[in-house]
Amino acid sequence: EEPISERLKDIKRIHNLCIDHGALGAVMSGTGPTVFALCNSESVATQVFNALSIEYDSVFKCKPL
């Protein structure tokens, strides 16, 4: 994650937005550009979703099975 986040500043920006809005953690999936965050409640997930949706088009909130 670190090498690509130096080239693609949005990766680090998304990570920081997730953490700043209450996510327990956020990481890039595979070789990117997908970043996912884990939250301890649906309300926190909604906060993260809303914050990301302001700046990015492809934002999804999912619930694990």
PQR file of N, CA, C, O and H, with PARSE charges and radii, in Angstrom:
ATOM      1  N   GLU A   1       0.818  -1.200   0.000 -0.4000 1.5000
ATOM      2  CA  GLU A   1       0.000   0.000   0.000 -0.0000 2.0000
ATOM      3  C   GLU A   1       0.859   1.260   0.000  0.5500 1.7000
ATOM      4  O   GLU A   1       0.537   2.234  -0.681 -0.5500 1.4000
ATOM      5  N   GLU A   2       1.925   1.243   0.744 -0.4000 1.5000
ATOM      6  CA  GLU A   2       2.752   2.443   0.877 -0.0000 2.0000
ATOM      7  C   GLU A   2       3.346   2.921  -0.452  0.5500 1.7000
ATOM      8  O   GLU A   2       3.276   4.115  -0.741 -0.5500 1.4000
ATOM      9  H   GLU A   2       2.186   0.452   1.298  0.4000 1.0000
ATOM     10  N   PRO A   3       3.935   2.027  -1.279 -0.5600 1.5000
ATOM     11  CA  PRO A   3       4.524   2.519  -2.538  0.2800 2.0000
ATOM     12  C   PRO A   3       3.494   3.169  -3.467  0.5500 1.7000
ATOM     13  O   PRO A   3       3.780   4.198  -4.078 -0.5500 1.4000
ATOM     14  N   ILE A   4       2.311   2.584  -3.578 -0.4000 1.5000
ATOM     15  CA  ILE A   4       1.323   3.146  -4.500 -0.0000 2.0000
ATOM     16  C   ILE A   4       0.692   4.409  -3.933  0.5500 1.7000
ATOM     17  O   ILE A   4       0.314   5.300  -4.694 -0.5500 1.4000
ATOM     18  H   ILE A   4       2.078   1.748  -3.081  0.4000 1.0000
ATOM     19  N   SER A   5       0.570   4.502  -2.613 -0.4000 1.5000
ATOM     20  CA  SER A   5      -0.040   5.698  -2.029 -0.0000 2.0000
ATOM     21  C   SER A   5       0.845   6.926  -2.187  0.5500 1.7000
ATOM     22  O   SER A   5       0.378   8.057  -2.055 -0.5500 1.4000
ATOM     23  H   SER A   5       0.877   3.778  -1.995  0.4000 1.0000
ATOM     24  N   GLU A   6       2.123   6.702  -2.471 -0.4000 1.5000
ATOM     25  CA  GLU A   6       3.007   7.822  -2.787 -0.0000 2.0000
ATOM     26  C   GLU A   6       2.685   8.386  -4.174  0.5500 1.7000
ATOM     27  O   GLU A   6       2.814   9.587  -4.410 -0.5500 1.4000
ATOM     28  H   GLU A   6       2.503   5.783  -2.579  0.4000 1.0000
ATOM     29  N   ARG A   7       2.266   7.506  -5.083 -0.4000 1.5000
ATOM     30  CA  ARG A   7       1.934   7.932  -6.454 -0.0000 2.0000
ATOM     31  C   ARG A   7       0.481   8.355  -6.588  0.5500 1.7000
ATOM     32  O   ARG A   7       0.169   9.313  -7.297 -0.5500 1.4000
ATOM     33  H   ARG A   7       2.161   6.530  -4.891  0.4000 1.0000
ATOM     34  N   LEU A   8      -0.402   7.645  -5.911 -0.4000 1.5000
ATOM     35  CA  LEU A   8      -1.835   7.948  -5.985 -0.0000 2.0000
ATOM     36  C   LEU A   8      -2.282   8.494  -4.635  0.5500 1.7000
ATOM     37  O   LEU A   8      -2.629   7.736  -3.729 -0.5500 1.4000
ATOM     38  H   LEU A   8      -0.149   6.867  -5.335  0.4000 1.0000
ATOM     39  N   LYS A   9      -2.270   9.795  -4.515 -0.4000 1.5000
ATOM     40  CA  LYS A   9      -2.544  10.455  -3.231 -0.0000 2.0000
ATOM     41  C   LYS A   9      -3.952  10.164  -2.709  0.5500 1.7000
ATOM     42  O   LYS A   9      -4.194  10.264  -1.506 -0.5500 1.4000
ATOM     43  H   LYS A   9      -1.988  10.410  -5.251  0.4000 1.0000
ATOM     44  N   ASP A  10      -4.887   9.805  -3.602 -0.4000 1.5000
ATOM     45  CA  ASP A  10      -6.246   9.495  -3.144 -0.0000 2.0000
ATOM     46  C   ASP A  10      -6.272   8.279  -2.223  0.5500 1.7000
ATOM     47  O   ASP A  10      -7.130   8.203  -1.343 -0.5500 1.4000
ATOM     48  H   ASP A  10      -4.690   9.724  -4.580  0.4000 1.0000
ATOM     49  N   ILE A  11      -5.370   7.341  -2.399 -0.4000 1.5000
ATOM     50  CA  ILE A  11      -5.342   6.151  -1.539 -0.0000 2.0000
ATOM     51  C   ILE A  11      -5.143   6.588  -0.083  0.5500 1.7000
ATOM     52  O   ILE A  11      -5.894   6.174   0.799 -0.5500 1.4000
ATOM     53  H   ILE A  11      -4.673   7.403  -3.114  0.4000 1.0000
ATOM     54  N   LYS A  12      -4.161   7.400   0.158 -0.4000 1.5000
ATOM     55  CA  LYS A  12      -3.880   7.888   1.516 -0.0000 2.0000
ATOM     56  C   LYS A  12      -5.018   8.777   2.000  0.5500 1.7000
ATOM     57  O   LYS A  12      -5.389   8.720   3.173 -0.5500 1.4000
ATOM     58  H   LYS A  12      -3.550   7.737  -0.559  0.4000 1.0000
ATOM     59  N   ARG A  13      -5.578   9.599   1.111 -0.4000 1.5000
ATOM     60  CA  ARG A  13      -6.693  10.488   1.474 -0.0000 2.0000
ATOM     61  C   ARG A  13      -7.912   9.668   1.921  0.5500 1.7000
ATOM     62  O   ARG A  13      -8.540   9.985   2.931 -0.5500 1.4000
ATOM     63  H   ARG A  13      -5.277   9.644   0.158  0.4000 1.0000
ATOM     64  N   ILE A  14      -8.235   8.628   1.175 -0.4000 1.5000
ATOM     65  CA  ILE A  14      -9.366   7.775   1.526 -0.0000 2.0000
ATOM     66  C   ILE A  14      -9.108   7.083   2.866  0.5500 1.7000
ATOM     67  O   ILE A  14      -9.986   7.039   3.727 -0.5500 1.4000
ATOM     68  H   ILE A  14      -7.724   8.371   0.355  0.4000 1.0000
ATOM     69  N   HIS A  15      -7.922   6.556   3.030 -0.4000 1.5000
ATOM     70  CA  HIS A  15      -7.539   5.907   4.289 -0.0000 2.0000
ATOM     71  C   HIS A  15      -7.738   6.872   5.460  0.5500 1.7000
ATOM     72  O   HIS A  15      -8.351   6.516   6.466 -0.5500 1.4000
ATOM     73  H   HIS A  15      -7.209   6.592   2.331  0.4000 1.0000
ATOM     74  N   ASN A  16      -7.225   8.076   5.323 -0.4000 1.5000
ATOM     75  CA  ASN A  16      -7.316   9.056   6.405 -0.0000 2.0000
ATOM     76  C   ASN A  16      -8.761   9.471   6.682  0.5500 1.7000
ATOM     77  O   ASN A  16      -9.142   9.624   7.843 -0.5500 1.4000
ATOM     78  H   ASN A  16      -6.727   8.365   4.505  0.4000 1.0000
ATOM     79  N   LEU A  17      -9.569   9.656   5.642 -0.4000 1.5000
ATOM     80  CA  LEU A  17     -10.977   9.995   5.839 -0.0000 2.0000
ATOM     81  C   LEU A  17     -11.699   8.902   6.624  0.5500 1.7000
ATOM     82  O   LEU A  17     -12.499   9.193   7.513 -0.5500 1.4000
ATOM     83  H   LEU A  17      -9.260   9.531   4.699  0.4000 1.0000
ATOM     84  N   CYS A  18     -11.415   7.659   6.292 -0.4000 1.5000
ATOM     85  CA  CYS A  18     -12.033   6.538   7.006 -0.0000 2.0000
ATOM     86  C   CYS A  18     -11.690   6.581   8.485  0.5500 1.7000
ATOM     87  O   CYS A  18     -12.577   6.491   9.334 -0.5500 1.4000
ATOM     88  H   CYS A  18     -10.766   7.423   5.569  0.4000 1.0000
ATOM     89  N   ILE A  19     -10.425   6.716   8.791 -0.4000 1.5000
ATOM     90  CA  ILE A  19      -9.966   6.739  10.181 -0.0000 2.0000
ATOM     91  C   ILE A  19     -10.514   7.969  10.905  0.5500 1.7000
ATOM     92  O   ILE A  19     -10.970   7.873  12.045 -0.5500 1.4000
ATOM     93  H   ILE A  19      -9.705   6.789   8.101  0.4000 1.0000
ATOM     94  N   ASP A  20     -10.466   9.114  10.245 -0.4000 1.5000
ATOM     95  CA  ASP A  20     -10.936  10.356  10.858 -0.0000 2.0000
ATOM     96  C   ASP A  20     -12.424  10.317  11.203  0.5500 1.7000
ATOM     97  O   ASP A  20     -12.879  11.028  12.099 -0.5500 1.4000
ATOM     98  H   ASP A  20     -10.095   9.192   9.319  0.4000 1.0000
ATOM     99  N   HIS A  21     -13.175   9.484  10.488 -0.4000 1.5000
ATOM    100  CA  HIS A  21     -14.609   9.401  10.740 -0.0000 2.0000
ATOM    101  C   HIS A  21     -15.008   8.155  11.538  0.5500 1.7000
ATOM    102  O   HIS A  21     -16.182   7.786  11.581 -0.5500 1.4000
ATOM    103  H   HIS A  21     -12.806   8.906   9.760  0.4000 1.0000
ATOM    104  N   GLY A  22     -14.017   7.512  12.171 -0.4000 1.5000
ATOM    105  CA  GLY A  22     -14.325   6.486  13.148 -0.0000 2.0000
ATOM    106  C   GLY A  22     -14.060   5.044  12.774  0.5500 1.7000
ATOM    107  O   GLY A  22     -14.300   4.154  13.590 -0.5500 1.4000
ATOM    108  H   GLY A  22     -13.064   7.812  12.136  0.4000 1.0000
ATOM    109  N   ALA A  23     -13.574   4.778  11.569 -0.4000 1.5000
ATOM    110  CA  ALA A  23     -13.278   3.398  11.191 -0.0000 2.0000
ATOM    111  C   ALA A  23     -12.179   2.828  12.086  0.5500 1.7000
ATOM    112  O   ALA A  23     -11.274   3.547  12.509 -0.5500 1.4000
ATOM    113  H   ALA A  23     -13.379   5.501  10.906  0.4000 1.0000
ATOM    114  N   LEU A  24     -12.267   1.537  12.367 -0.4000 1.5000
ATOM    115  CA  LEU A  24     -11.247   0.870  13.168 -0.0000 2.0000
ATOM    116  C   LEU A  24      -9.934   0.744  12.403  0.5500 1.7000
ATOM    117  O   LEU A  24      -8.855   0.757  12.994 -0.5500 1.4000
ATOM    118  H   LEU A  24     -13.003   0.953  12.024  0.4000 1.0000
ATOM    119  N   GLY A  25     -10.039   0.624  11.090 -0.4000 1.5000
ATOM    120  CA  GLY A  25      -8.882   0.507  10.231 -0.0000 2.0000
ATOM    121  C   GLY A  25      -9.308   0.596   8.788  0.5500 1.7000
ATOM    122  O   GLY A  25     -10.481   0.407   8.464 -0.5500 1.4000
ATOM    123  H   GLY A  25     -10.916   0.614  10.609  0.4000 1.0000
ATOM    124  N   ALA A  26      -8.360   0.885   7.922 -0.4000 1.5000
ATOM    125  CA  ALA A  26      -8.626   0.961   6.489 -0.0000 2.0000
ATOM    126  C   ALA A  26      -7.364   0.512   5.752  0.5500 1.7000
ATOM    127  O   ALA A  26      -6.252   0.893   6.119 -0.5500 1.4000
ATOM    128  H   ALA A  26      -7.408   1.040   8.186  0.4000 1.0000
ATOM    129  N   VAL A  27      -7.547  -0.299   4.714 -0.4000 1.5000
ATOM    130  CA  VAL A  27      -6.413  -0.787   3.929 -0.0000 2.0000
ATOM    131  C   VAL A  27      -6.805  -0.895   2.461  0.5500 1.7000
ATOM    132  O   VAL A  27      -7.983  -0.979   2.113 -0.5500 1.4000
ATOM    133  H   VAL A  27      -8.450  -0.609   4.417  0.4000 1.0000
ATOM    134  N   MET A  28      -5.797  -0.890   1.625 -0.4000 1.5000
ATOM    135  CA  MET A  28      -6.007  -1.096   0.206 -0.0000 2.0000
ATOM    136  C   MET A  28      -6.150  -2.593  -0.038  0.5500 1.7000
ATOM    137  O   MET A  28      -5.449  -3.400   0.572 -0.5500 1.4000
ATOM    138  H   MET A  28      -4.840  -0.821   1.908  0.4000 1.0000
ATOM    139  N   SER A  29      -7.055  -2.954  -0.923 -0.4000 1.5000
ATOM    140  CA  SER A  29      -7.297  -4.359  -1.242 -0.0000 2.0000
ATOM    141  C   SER A  29      -6.508  -4.756  -2.474  0.5500 1.7000
ATOM    142  O   SER A  29      -6.624  -4.120  -3.521 -0.5500 1.4000
ATOM    143  H   SER A  29      -7.625  -2.299  -1.419  0.4000 1.0000
ATOM    144  N   GLY A  30      -5.716  -5.790  -2.358 -0.4000 1.5000
ATOM    145  CA  GLY A  30      -4.944  -6.272  -3.502 -0.0000 2.0000
ATOM    146  C   GLY A  30      -3.985  -5.222  -4.018  0.5500 1.7000
ATOM    147  O   GLY A  30      -3.294  -4.554  -3.249 -0.5500 1.4000
ATOM    148  H   GLY A  30      -5.621  -6.308  -1.507  0.4000 1.0000
ATOM    149  N   THR A  31      -3.955  -5.085  -5.343 -0.4000 1.5000
ATOM    150  CA  THR A  31      -3.063  -4.103  -5.953 -0.0000 2.0000
ATOM    151  C   THR A  31      -3.761  -2.774  -6.177  0.5500 1.7000
ATOM    152  O   THR A  31      -3.219  -1.892  -6.842 -0.5500 1.4000
ATOM    153  H   THR A  31      -4.516  -5.627  -5.968  0.4000 1.0000
ATOM    154  N   GLY A  32      -4.956  -2.624  -5.630 -0.4000 1.5000
ATOM    155  CA  GLY A  32      -5.688  -1.360  -5.699 -0.0000 2.0000
ATOM    156  C   GLY A  32      -6.577  -1.302  -6.909  0.5500 1.7000
ATOM    157  O   GLY A  32      -6.596  -2.244  -7.702 -0.5500 1.4000
ATOM    158  H   GLY A  32      -5.397  -3.341  -5.089  0.4000 1.0000
ATOM    159  N   PRO A  33      -7.290  -0.260  -7.073 -0.5600 1.5000
ATOM    160  CA  PRO A  33      -7.342   0.944  -6.243  0.2800 2.0000
ATOM    161  C   PRO A  33      -8.410   0.898  -5.168  0.5500 1.7000
ATOM    162  O   PRO A  33      -8.790   1.945  -4.643 -0.5500 1.4000
ATOM    163  N   THR A  34      -8.907  -0.282  -4.824 -0.4000 1.5000
ATOM    164  CA  THR A  34      -9.958  -0.397  -3.819 -0.0000 2.0000
ATOM    165  C   THR A  34      -9.394  -0.251  -2.409  0.5500 1.7000
ATOM    166  O   THR A  34      -8.381  -0.860  -2.066 -0.5500 1.4000
ATOM    167  H   THR A  34      -8.599  -1.133  -5.250  0.4000 1.0000
ATOM    168  N   VAL A  35     -10.062   0.561  -1.603 -0.4000 1.5000
ATOM    169  CA  VAL A  35      -9.721   0.702  -0.191 -0.0000 2.0000
ATOM    170  C   VAL A  35     -10.961   0.314   0.598  0.5500 1.7000
ATOM    171  O   VAL A  35     -12.065   0.746   0.268 -0.5500 1.4000
ATOM    172  H   VAL A  35     -10.885   1.056  -1.881  0.4000 1.0000
ATOM    173  N   PHE A  36     -10.794  -0.491   1.629 -0.4000 1.5000
ATOM    174  CA  PHE A  36     -11.941  -0.830   2.464 -0.0000 2.0000
ATOM    175  C   PHE A  36     -11.631  -0.484   3.921  0.5500 1.7000
ATOM    176  O   PHE A  36     -10.475  -0.440   4.342 -0.5500 1.4000
ATOM    177  H   PHE A  36      -9.897  -0.842   1.898  0.4000 1.0000
ATOM    178  N   ALA A  37     -12.697  -0.242   4.668 -0.4000 1.5000
ATOM    179  CA  ALA A  37     -12.562   0.107   6.078 -0.0000 2.0000
ATOM    180  C   ALA A  37     -13.461  -0.802   6.897  0.5500 1.7000
ATOM    181  O   ALA A  37     -14.512  -1.240   6.430 -0.5500 1.4000
ATOM    182  H   ALA A  37     -13.636  -0.278   4.326  0.4000 1.0000
ATOM    183  N   LEU A  38     -13.039  -1.079   8.118 -0.4000 1.5000
ATOM    184  CA  LEU A  38     -13.842  -1.854   9.057 -0.0000 2.0000
ATOM    185  C   LEU A  38     -14.339  -0.924  10.151  0.5500 1.7000
ATOM    186  O   LEU A  38     -13.585  -0.119  10.697 -0.5500 1.4000
ATOM    187  H   LEU A  38     -12.185  -0.723   8.498  0.4000 1.0000
ATOM    188  N   CYS A  39     -15.619  -1.052  10.456 -0.4000 1.5000
ATOM    189  CA  CYS A  39     -16.241  -0.202  11.467 -0.0000 2.0000
ATOM    190  C   CYS A  39     -16.911  -1.087  12.511  0.5500 1.7000
ATOM    191  O   CYS A  39     -17.330  -2.204  12.209 -0.5500 1.4000
ATOM    192  H   CYS A  39     -16.231  -1.706  10.012  0.4000 1.0000
ATOM    193  N   ASN A  40     -17.012  -0.586  13.736 -0.4000 1.5000
ATOM    194  CA  ASN A  40     -17.591  -1.404  14.802 -0.0000 2.0000
ATOM    195  C   ASN A  40     -19.098  -1.214  14.968  0.5500 1.7000
ATOM    196  O   ASN A  40     -19.706  -1.840  15.837 -0.5500 1.4000
ATOM    197  H   ASN A  40     -16.673   0.322  13.982  0.4000 1.0000
ATOM    198  N   SER A  41     -19.710  -0.353  14.142 -0.4000 1.5000
ATOM    199  CA  SER A  41     -21.159  -0.192  14.201 -0.0000 2.0000
ATOM    200  C   SER A  41     -21.663   0.342  12.861  0.5500 1.7000
ATOM    201  O   SER A  41     -20.904   0.898  12.068 -0.5500 1.4000
ATOM    202  H   SER A  41     -19.217   0.156  13.436  0.4000 1.0000
ATOM    203  N   GLU A  42     -22.942   0.162  12.636 -0.4000 1.5000
ATOM    204  CA  GLU A  42     -23.527   0.667  11.394 -0.0000 2.0000
ATOM    205  C   GLU A  42     -23.512   2.194  11.367  0.5500 1.7000
ATOM    206  O   GLU A  42     -23.357   2.795  10.304 -0.5500 1.4000
ATOM    207  H   GLU A  42     -23.559  -0.289  13.280  0.4000 1.0000
ATOM    208  N   SER A  43     -23.670   2.813  12.513 -0.4000 1.5000
ATOM    209  CA  SER A  43     -23.667   4.280  12.532 -0.0000 2.0000
ATOM    210  C   SER A  43     -22.293   4.836  12.148  0.5500 1.7000
ATOM    211  O   SER A  43     -22.212   5.842  11.444 -0.5500 1.4000
ATOM    212  H   SER A  43     -23.796   2.325  13.377  0.4000 1.0000
ATOM    213  N   VAL A  44     -21.228   4.199  12.597 -0.4000 1.5000
ATOM    214  CA  VAL A  44     -19.882   4.624  12.195 -0.0000 2.0000
ATOM    215  C   VAL A  44     -19.688   4.366  10.698  0.5500 1.7000
ATOM    216  O   VAL A  44     -19.125   5.203   9.992 -0.5500 1.4000
ATOM    217  H   VAL A  44     -21.294   3.381  13.169  0.4000 1.0000
ATOM    218  N   ALA A  45     -20.148   3.220  10.220 -0.4000 1.5000
ATOM    219  CA  ALA A  45     -20.037   2.914   8.789 -0.0000 2.0000
ATOM    220  C   ALA A  45     -20.770   3.964   7.965  0.5500 1.7000
ATOM    221  O   ALA A  45     -20.298   4.350   6.895 -0.5500 1.4000
ATOM    222  H   ALA A  45     -20.605   2.540  10.794  0.4000 1.0000
ATOM    223  N   THR A  46     -21.906   4.424   8.446 -0.4000 1.5000
ATOM    224  CA  THR A  46     -22.660   5.461   7.741 -0.0000 2.0000
ATOM    225  C   THR A  46     -21.898   6.781   7.739  0.5500 1.7000
ATOM    226  O   THR A  46     -21.897   7.493   6.736 -0.5500 1.4000
ATOM    227  H   THR A  46     -22.289   4.110   9.315  0.4000 1.0000
ATOM    228  N   GLN A  47     -21.257   7.109   8.842 -0.4000 1.5000
ATOM    229  CA  GLN A  47     -20.439   8.330   8.897 -0.0000 2.0000
ATOM    230  C   GLN A  47     -19.298   8.270   7.886  0.5500 1.7000
ATOM    231  O   GLN A  47     -19.039   9.238   7.171 -0.5500 1.4000
ATOM    232  H   GLN A  47     -21.257   6.530   9.658  0.4000 1.0000
ATOM    233  N   VAL A  48     -18.625   7.135   7.835 -0.4000 1.5000
ATOM    234  CA  VAL A  48     -17.523   6.951   6.884 -0.0000 2.0000
ATOM    235  C   VAL A  48     -18.060   7.029   5.456  0.5500 1.7000
ATOM    236  O   VAL A  48     -17.486   7.711   4.607 -0.5500 1.4000
ATOM    237  H   VAL A  48     -18.836   6.349   8.416  0.4000 1.0000
ATOM    238  N   PHE A  49     -19.154   6.332   5.199 -0.4000 1.5000
ATOM    239  CA  PHE A  49     -19.782   6.344   3.872 -0.0000 2.0000
ATOM    240  C   PHE A  49     -20.137   7.769   3.452  0.5500 1.7000
ATOM    241  O   PHE A  49     -19.825   8.179   2.334 -0.5500 1.4000
ATOM    242  H   PHE A  49     -19.620   5.778   5.889  0.4000 1.0000
ATOM    243  N   ASN A  50     -20.779   8.518   4.329 -0.4000 1.5000
ATOM    244  CA  ASN A  50     -21.184   9.881   4.000 -0.0000 2.0000
ATOM    245  C   ASN A  50     -19.982  10.783   3.716  0.5500 1.7000
ATOM    246  O   ASN A  50     -20.008  11.582   2.780 -0.5500 1.4000
ATOM    247  H   ASN A  50     -21.032   8.185   5.237  0.4000 1.0000
ATOM    248  N   ALA A  51     -18.937  10.652   4.523 -0.4000 1.5000
ATOM    249  CA  ALA A  51     -17.735  11.469   4.320 -0.0000 2.0000
ATOM    250  C   ALA A  51     -17.074  11.166   2.984  0.5500 1.7000
ATOM    251  O   ALA A  51     -16.654  12.079   2.273 -0.5500 1.4000
ATOM    252  H   ALA A  51     -18.917  10.002   5.283  0.4000 1.0000
ATOM    253  N   LEU A  52     -16.980   9.886   2.644 -0.4000 1.5000
ATOM    254  CA  LEU A  52     -16.347   9.508   1.374 -0.0000 2.0000
ATOM    255  C   LEU A  52     -17.210   9.890   0.179  0.5500 1.7000
ATOM    256  O   LEU A  52     -16.691  10.261  -0.873 -0.5500 1.4000
ATOM    257  H   LEU A  52     -17.321   9.145   3.221  0.4000 1.0000
ATOM    258  N   SER A  53     -18.522   9.800   0.340 -0.4000 1.5000
ATOM    259  CA  SER A  53     -19.444  10.086  -0.771 -0.0000 2.0000
ATOM    260  C   SER A  53     -19.386  11.539  -1.222  0.5500 1.7000
ATOM    261  O   SER A  53     -19.740  11.850  -2.359 -0.5500 1.4000
ATOM    262  H   SER A  53     -18.944   9.498   1.195  0.4000 1.0000
ATOM    263  N   ILE A  54     -18.951  12.416  -0.355 -0.4000 1.5000
ATOM    264  CA  ILE A  54     -18.816  13.829  -0.722 -0.0000 2.0000
ATOM    265  C   ILE A  54     -17.758  14.008  -1.808  0.5500 1.7000
ATOM    266  O   ILE A  54     -17.909  14.844  -2.699 -0.5500 1.4000
ATOM    267  H   ILE A  54     -18.663  12.163   0.568  0.4000 1.0000
ATOM    268  N   GLU A  55     -16.695  13.224  -1.729 -0.4000 1.5000
ATOM    269  CA  GLU A  55     -15.560  13.407  -2.645 -0.0000 2.0000
ATOM    270  C   GLU A  55     -15.437  12.337  -3.732  0.5500 1.7000
ATOM    271  O   GLU A  55     -14.779  12.560  -4.748 -0.5500 1.4000
ATOM    272  H   GLU A  55     -16.572  12.545  -1.005  0.4000 1.0000
ATOM    273  N   TYR A  56     -16.066  11.177  -3.523 -0.4000 1.5000
ATOM    274  CA  TYR A  56     -15.873  10.059  -4.448 -0.0000 2.0000
ATOM    275  C   TYR A  56     -17.212   9.482  -4.892  0.5500 1.7000
ATOM    276  O   TYR A  56     -18.177   9.472  -4.128 -0.5500 1.4000
ATOM    277  H   TYR A  56     -16.601  10.996  -2.698  0.4000 1.0000
ATOM    278  N   ASP A  57     -17.262   9.002  -6.132 -0.4000 1.5000
ATOM    279  CA  ASP A  57     -18.497   8.462  -6.704 -0.0000 2.0000
ATOM    280  C   ASP A  57     -18.755   7.003  -6.335  0.5500 1.7000
ATOM    281  O   ASP A  57     -19.894   6.636  -6.042 -0.5500 1.4000
ATOM    282  H   ASP A  57     -16.477   9.010  -6.752  0.4000 1.0000
ATOM    283  N   SER A  58     -17.748   6.192  -6.343 -0.4000 1.5000
ATOM    284  CA  SER A  58     -17.926   4.746  -6.136 -0.0000 2.0000
ATOM    285  C   SER A  58     -17.639   4.386  -4.679  0.5500 1.7000
ATOM    286  O   SER A  58     -16.560   3.896  -4.348 -0.5500 1.4000
ATOM    287  H   SER A  58     -16.824   6.490  -6.581  0.4000 1.0000
ATOM    288  N   VAL A  59     -18.622   4.638  -3.820 -0.4000 1.5000
ATOM    289  CA  VAL A  59     -18.503   4.327  -2.397 -0.0000 2.0000
ATOM    290  C   VAL A  59     -19.639   3.384  -2.041  0.5500 1.7000
ATOM    291  O   VAL A  59     -20.789   3.615  -2.413 -0.5500 1.4000
ATOM    292  H   VAL A  59     -19.499   5.037  -4.089  0.4000 1.0000
ATOM    293  N   PHE A  60     -19.311   2.326  -1.322 -0.4000 1.5000
ATOM    294  CA  PHE A  60     -20.310   1.315  -0.967 -0.0000 2.0000
ATOM    295  C   PHE A  60     -20.233   1.013   0.516  0.5500 1.7000
ATOM    296  O   PHE A  60     -19.148   0.955   1.094 -0.5500 1.4000
ATOM    297  H   PHE A  60     -18.376   2.139  -1.019  0.4000 1.0000
ATOM    298  N   LYS A  61     -21.379   0.822   1.122 -0.4000 1.5000
ATOM    299  CA  LYS A  61     -21.435   0.399   2.524 -0.0000 2.0000
ATOM    300  C   LYS A  61     -21.982  -1.018   2.525  0.5500 1.7000
ATOM    301  O   LYS A  61     -23.079  -1.263   2.022 -0.5500 1.4000
ATOM    302  H   LYS A  61     -22.261   0.870   0.653  0.4000 1.0000
ATOM    303  N   CYS A  62     -21.228  -1.948   3.084 -0.4000 1.5000
ATOM    304  CA  CYS A  62     -21.591  -3.354   3.087 -0.0000 2.0000
ATOM    305  C   CYS A  62     -21.658  -3.871   4.513  0.5500 1.7000
ATOM    306  O   CYS A  62     -20.984  -3.368   5.412 -0.5500 1.4000
ATOM    307  H   CYS A  62     -20.337  -1.749   3.493  0.4000 1.0000
ATOM    308  N   LYS A  63     -22.482  -4.882   4.694 -0.4000 1.5000
ATOM    309  CA  LYS A  63     -22.588  -5.529   5.998 -0.0000 2.0000
ATOM    310  C   LYS A  63     -22.107  -6.968   5.836  0.5500 1.7000
ATOM    311  O   LYS A  63     -22.574  -7.680   4.948 -0.5500 1.4000
ATOM    312  H   LYS A  63     -23.029  -5.291   3.963  0.4000 1.0000
ATOM    313  N   PRO A  64     -21.173  -7.404   6.691 -0.5600 1.5000
ATOM    314  CA  PRO A  64     -20.674  -8.785   6.563  0.2800 2.0000
ATOM    315  C   PRO A  64     -21.752  -9.791   6.925  0.5500 1.7000
ATOM    316  O   PRO A  64     -22.646  -9.510   7.724 -0.5500 1.4000
ATOM    317  N   LEU A  65     -21.653 -10.959   6.327 -0.4000 1.5000
ATOM    318  CA  LEU A  65     -22.615 -12.025   6.613 -0.0000 2.0000
ATOM    319  C   LEU A  65     -22.224 -12.779   7.858  0.5500 1.7000
ATOM    320  O   LEU A  65     -22.918 -13.714   8.256 -0.5500 1.4000
ATOM    321  H   LEU A  65     -20.928 -11.187   5.678  0.4000 1.0000
TER
END
